[in-house]
Amino acid sequence: MDSFFDKGLEQRKATLGADYVEKNLAAADDFTRPFQEAMTAWCWGFGWGDETIDPKTRSMMNLAMIGALGKMQEWEIHCRGALNNGVTKEEIRAIIHVVGIYCGVPQSLECFRVARKVLEERELL
């Protein structure tokens, strides 16, 4: 399990940024630390550590799935991560179009609202 954690920590930092990840881990307490550690090992080590799907494609999949679920705080975090993994502004727009087609216009509008915030922060708009 430690190898999954170490691999996951590396991938999590590469995608979401070392500062963000270290801040989250430092904020973990006795109540939340086991989940942070398990999530890092399972999601980022086992899931993202599988090299069958490259990080850019995985980021695109995440934006579509998290957008479909309407989890906008997580969508914002993964939008930043997608940019770190090479997803372009145009690809993010196309992903949001798919969310709109399959999940409805209101959900795509939420994704656009959050994407605009992230893209403006990165000075891409």
Salt bridges, closest charged atoms under 4 A:
GLU22 OE2 - LYS13 NZ 3.14
ASP30 OD1 - ARG33 NH1 3.27
GLU76 OE2 - ARG80 NH2 2.66
GLU76 OE2 - LYS117 NZ 2.91
GLU91 OE2 - LYS56 NZ 3.09
GLU110 OE1 - ARG113 NH2 2.92
GLU120 OE2 - ARG116 NH1 3.51
GLU121 OE1 - ARG80 NH2 2.93
